[in-house]
Amino acid sequence: MSCEGCPSKGNCGKDQSTCGVENNPNNHIKNIVAIMSGKGGVGKSTITVMVAKALAKKGYKVGIMDADITGPSIPRLFAAENEQAYATKENYIIPVEVTDGIKIMSLNFLMKNESDPVIWRGPVIAGVVKQFYTDVLWGDLDVLLIDMPPGTGDVALTIMQSLPVSGVLMVSTPQPMVSMIVAKAIHMCEQMHVPVYGVIENMAYLECPNCLEKIEFYDTAQLHQFFEDTKTKLYGTLPMLDLIRDLNTYAQYNENQKEIVHDLIDSAVDQLIQDIGC
Ligand SMILES: Nc1ncnc2c1ncn2[C@@H]1O[C@H](COP(=O)(O)OP(=O)(O)OP(=O)(O)O)[C@@H](O)[C@H]1O
């Protein structure tokens, strides 16, 4: 195993011989950020795409690994569901390049039909995720975002243990039940010594289209308690918004609509950039 090209640059404290995956010498990935949540359906994939677009707009080279192997949604969010990934003659996989030069890899790019099920056991899925790191030609990236599967199971564990993850961006929604499960994911990161940079509260409020009043559904006092208990930082809150829901049609948005989506995530992305130091 070699530390060459690894985002941890040999500073992770791991014994080289126990390192989980071999670095691909063709890849130079400066930072790996996992977008995670203990809970499903809270908007991890959506926020992964928003963060990627915002980083790319700021001039960073970005890749997205869709590690939600059984429920991949990254291709659709870029309206790239009909794309296929191809291999080089050396058997490396070429990621699909979408708008703003964002490179994406998803199992759906290797499937014949988008709706074909993936009926694989955990170790096989974990092996695919490792291959998405070692065998995909990511090239030079400032940030590789990993869209994590929901939960703290097998794949999440493999990613945390085997890939040189720089840190985690946690996604939650302000329901007490979700906060409790997200807290489990935060504690998992602590135990794995992977820093949680911050939390984005998604679908946190609605803005009345007539009077622009901000309507919150949940008790914000409980939310403050969550941040106190988990010692995490709130990066920002996102509204329940049709422009976010329909992100797969982003290319058809007018400049004003793009600006609205961008402004919502911009300060969270600025904090992320500061925290990862890139
Ligand atoms: N802020 C938002 N406003 C409106 N709809 C949203 C918002 N965020 C996410 N959604 C919608 O919620 C649904 C779930 O989002 P998404 O697929 O990103 O969640 P996920 O956490 O990645 O799900 P999974 O756990 O299945 O991977 C999608 O239909 C998405 O369009």
The ligand as an ORCA input file, in Angstrom:
! r2SCAN-3c Opt
* xyz 0 1
  N     -35.551     20.827      0.203
  C     -36.366     20.036     -0.486
  N     -37.553     20.505     -0.948
  C     -38.404     19.694     -1.622
  N     -38.168     18.401     -1.890
  C     -36.992     17.887     -1.454
  C     -36.034     18.665     -0.747
  N     -34.966     17.877     -0.459
  C     -35.244     16.663     -0.966
  N     -36.452     16.662     -1.556
  C     -37.135     15.512     -2.173
  O     -37.190     14.478     -1.174
  C     -37.005     13.202     -1.777
  C     -35.822     12.498     -1.108
  O     -34.625     13.196     -1.438
  P     -33.260     12.431     -1.707
  O     -33.449     11.319     -2.675
  O     -32.237     13.464     -2.015
  O     -33.032     11.828     -0.254
  P     -31.958     10.751      0.214
  O     -31.685     11.037      1.643
  O     -30.785     10.744     -0.691
  O     -32.783      9.415      0.026
  P     -32.232      7.893      0.203
  O     -32.155      7.676      1.680
  O     -33.289      7.079     -0.450
  O     -30.902      7.819     -0.465
  C     -36.788     13.456     -3.264
  O     -38.006     13.276     -3.929
  C     -36.346     14.919     -3.324
  O     -36.725     15.535     -4.538
*
